[in-house]
Amino acid sequence: MTHEERREIVLAPLIVWAGLFVLLGLTWGYAYIPGASAKVIVSLTIALAKGALIVAFFMQLRRADGLTRLAALAGIVWASFLFLFTFADFLTR
């Protein structure tokens, strides 16, 4: 294993960890802003960025083959259905 590979193995997770902590700080800070009009949209965008970091780096979908990516996409689609139908049920009551 070369020095470059060892550096990538150690440095990449630390950068992602730091990014997740920055996004956590943004989430925490934005929660205390009173009366922000786009609070839900900004919070969901931050959550999407956190999820994208976790999927891309920790689940290693960047280097995965096509079938693994397709399975991940299918999971996202089914989770979307779950949230959509749950929200629809909530709105109709």
C-alpha positions as CSV (number, residue, x, y, z in Angstrom):
1,M,0.0,0.0,0.0
2,T,1.5,3.3,-1.0
3,H,1.6,6.5,1.0
4,E,-1.1,8.0,-1.3
5,E,-3.5,5.1,-0.7
6,R,-3.0,5.2,3.1
7,R,-3.5,9.0,3.1
8,E,-6.8,8.5,1.1
9,I,-8.0,5.8,3.5
10,V,-7.5,8.1,6.5
11,L,-8.2,11.5,5.1
12,A,-11.4,10.9,3.2
13,P,-13.5,9.7,6.2
14,L,-12.1,12.6,8.3
15,I,-13.2,15.1,5.6
16,V,-16.7,13.5,5.4
17,W,-16.9,13.5,9.2
18,A,-16.0,17.2,9.3
19,G,-18.6,17.9,6.6
20,L,-21.2,16.0,8.6
21,F,-20.4,18.1,11.7
22,V,-20.6,21.3,9.7
23,L,-24.0,20.3,8.4
24,L,-25.0,19.3,12.0
25,G,-24.0,22.8,13.1
26,L,-26.0,24.4,10.3
27,T,-29.0,22.3,11.3
28,W,-28.6,23.3,15.0
29,G,-28.0,26.9,14.2
30,Y,-30.9,27.2,11.8
31,A,-33.3,25.6,14.2
32,Y,-32.9,28.6,16.5
33,I,-33.6,31.3,13.9
34,P,-37.1,32.6,14.7
35,G,-39.7,32.8,12.0
36,A,-37.6,31.7,9.1
37,S,-40.0,31.3,6.2
38,A,-38.2,28.5,4.4
39,K,-37.3,26.5,7.5
40,V,-38.7,23.1,6.2
41,I,-37.0,23.5,2.8
42,V,-33.6,24.4,4.2
43,S,-33.8,21.7,6.8
44,L,-34.7,19.0,4.3
45,T,-31.9,20.2,2.0
46,I,-29.4,19.9,4.8
47,A,-30.7,16.4,5.6
48,L,-30.4,15.5,1.9
49,A,-26.8,16.7,1.9
50,K,-26.0,14.6,5.0
51,G,-27.6,11.5,3.4
52,A,-25.7,12.1,0.2
53,L,-22.4,12.2,2.1
54,I,-23.2,9.0,3.9
55,V,-24.3,7.2,0.8
56,A,-21.4,8.3,-1.4
57,F,-18.6,7.8,1.0
58,F,-19.5,5.4,3.9
59,M,-21.7,3.1,1.8
60,Q,-19.2,3.4,-1.1
61,L,-21.7,3.8,-3.8
62,R,-19.3,5.8,-5.8
63,R,-17.3,2.6,-6.6
64,A,-20.2,0.2,-6.6
65,D,-21.3,-1.8,-9.6
66,G,-24.5,-1.1,-11.4
67,L,-26.7,-3.6,-9.7
68,T,-25.8,-2.2,-6.2
69,R,-26.6,1.3,-7.4
70,L,-29.9,0.0,-8.8
71,A,-30.7,-1.6,-5.5
72,A,-29.9,1.6,-3.6
73,L,-32.2,3.5,-6.1
74,A,-35.0,1.0,-5.5
75,G,-34.7,1.6,-1.8
76,I,-34.9,5.3,-2.2
77,V,-38.0,4.9,-4.4
78,W,-39.8,2.6,-1.9
79,A,-38.9,4.9,1.0
80,S,-40.3,7.8,-1.0
81,F,-43.6,5.9,-1.5
82,L,-43.6,5.2,2.2
83,F,-43.3,8.9,3.1
84,L,-45.7,10.0,0.4
85,F,-48.5,7.6,1.5
86,T,-47.9,8.4,5.2
87,F,-48.1,12.1,4.5
88,A,-51.2,11.6,2.3
89,D,-52.8,9.6,5.2
90,F,-51.9,12.4,7.6
91,L,-53.4,15.1,5.4
92,T,-56.7,13.3,4.9
93,R,-57.5,12.8,8.6
